[in-house]
Amino acid sequence: MKLSEIKEILKTVEAVNFELPDGALVPEYFHVTEVGLVTKTFIDCGGTVRKETVVNFQLWNANDYDHRLKPQKLIQIIELSEKVLGIENHDIEVEYQNTTIGKYALDFNGKNFILLNKQTACLAQDQCGVPSDKPKIKLSQFQSDNANSCTPGGSCC
């Protein structure tokens, strides 16, 4: 989800709810402790220099049971971040603490913002020797050649 998309959605919802990949909700008293611009410059295993930029939201459960982040307040935080940090319309990545800090992509299902598991991937499979998917072969494609096959008592073993 892009930053512009979340801002449009926030104008239409009454509450800001985040749903984890297992269907559990982030406690409704969470805080957005950071809205930031994260740029990563790296080299992949094939030697290509790459650069990724995301808008990072950090969610934090502070056990502040009376806290509820309203959609308009989150819009204000986002707009201040855009102004002060020069944030443009990048994809959003959400950090949330489970057993470790998880990084999630973001979607919306009409009611909740959905945290989607992110996956690692080789970005240069053609360069680093990772084989493409193995071809699927049906066992029916193999036909036995009776002339070259062993049979019980055939003295071929």
C-alpha positions in Angstrom: 0.0 0.0 0.0 1.2 3.5 -0.9 1.2 6.4 1.5 -1.4 8.2 -0.5 -3.7 5.2 -0.2 -3.6 5.0 3.5 -4.4 8.7 3.8 -7.5 8.3 1.6 -8.6 5.3 3.6 -8.1 7.1 6.9 -10.6 9.8 5.7 -13.3 7.2 5.5 -12.9 5.0 8.6 -14.0 5.6 12.2 -11.2 3.6 13.8 -7.6 2.6 13.1 -7.3 -1.2 13.5 -4.3 -3.3 12.5 -4.8 -7.1 11.9 -1.9 -9.5 12.2 -1.4 -12.3 9.6 -2.9 -14.8 12.0 -6.1 -12.8 12.3 -5.4 -11.4 15.8 -5.7 -7.6 16.2 -3.0 -5.3 17.4 -4.3 -4.1 20.7 -6.5 -1.0 20.1 -4.4 1.1 22.5 -1.3 0.8 20.3 0.8 3.9 19.5 2.4 4.8 16.2 5.8 5.7 17.6 7.5 6.5 14.3 6.6 7.5 10.7 9.9 7.6 8.8 11.6 7.3 5.5 13.9 4.3 5.3 16.3 3.9 2.4 18.4 0.8 1.9 21.2 0.7 -0.6 22.7 -2.7 -1.1 24.4 -5.0 -3.6 22.7 -8.3 -4.5 24.4 -11.6 -4.9 24.7 -11.0 -8.7 26.7 -7.7 -8.1 23.8 -5.3 -8.9 23.6 -2.2 -6.7 20.0 -1.7 -5.6 18.2 1.0 -3.6 14.8 0.5 -1.9 12.9 3.3 -0.1 9.8 2.7 2.1 7.7 4.7 4.5 8.0 3.0 7.8 5.3 3.0 10.5 6.3 1.6 13.9 3.5 0.3 16.0 4.1 -0.1 19.8 1.9 -1.6 22.4 2.5 0.5 25.5 -0.2 -0.9 27.8 -1.7 2.6 27.7 -5.3 1.2 27.9 -7.0 4.5 27.5 -5.1 5.5 24.3 -7.0 5.2 21.0 -5.4 6.6 17.8 -8.0 8.4 15.8 -7.8 8.4 11.9 -7.5 12.2 11.8 -4.6 12.1 14.2 -2.7 9.5 12.1 -3.3 11.7 9.0 -1.8 14.7 10.9 1.3 12.6 11.9 1.7 11.4 8.3 1.4 14.9 6.9 3.9 16.3 9.4 6.3 13.5 8.4 5.8 14.3 4.7 6.5 18.0 5.4 9.5 17.7 7.8 11.2 14.6 6.2 10.3 15.2 2.6 8.5 11.9 2.4 7.1 11.0 -1.0 4.4 8.4 -2.0 6.4 5.2 -1.3 5.1 1.8 -0.2 4.5 1.4 3.5 6.3 -1.0 5.7 5.0 -1.6 9.2 7.2 -2.7 12.1 5.5 -4.4 15.1 6.9 -6.2 18.1 6.0 -9.9 18.5 8.7 -12.2 19.6 11.0 -10.0 17.6 10.4 -7.0 15.4 8.4 -8.1 12.5 8.3 -6.1 9.2 5.0 -6.3 7.3 3.5 -5.0 4.1 0.2 -3.3 4.4 -3.3 -3.9 2.9 -6.9 -2.9 3.8 -9.9 -5.3 3.8 -12.6 -2.6 4.1 -12.5 -2.6 7.9 -8.9 -3.3 9.2 -5.5 -2.5 7.9 -3.9 -6.0 7.3 -0.3 -6.7 8.2 1.0 -9.0 5.5 4.1 -11.2 6.1 7.1 -10.2 4.0 9.4 -12.7 2.4 13.1 -12.7 1.5 14.0 -13.4 -2.1 17.1 -13.7 -4.3 17.0 -10.7 -6.6 19.6 -12.1 -9.0 18.6 -15.8 -9.5 19.9 -15.7 -13.0 23.3 -14.5 -11.7 23.9 -16.7 -8.7 23.1 -20.2 -9.9 19.7 -20.7 -8.2 17.9 -23.2 -10.4 14.5 -22.3 -11.7 11.6 -24.4 -10.5 12.1 -28.1 -11.2 9.9 -29.3 -14.1 7.0 -31.4 -13.1 7.1 -34.8 -14.7 4.3 -37.3 -14.6 5.2 -40.9 -13.8 3.1 -42.0 -16.7 5.8 -40.3 -19.0 8.3 -43.0 -18.0 7.9 -46.2 -19.9 9.8 -49.2 -18.9 12.0 -50.8 -21.6 11.4 -54.5 -21.0 14.4 -55.5 -23.0 16.7 -53.6 -20.6 14.9 -54.3 -17.4 15.6 -56.8 -14.7 13.1 -59.4 -13.8 13.2 -61.9 -11.0 15.4 -64.8 -11.9 16.8 -62.9 -15.0 20.4 -63.0 -13.8 20.9 -59.3 -14.4 21.8 -58.3 -10.9 
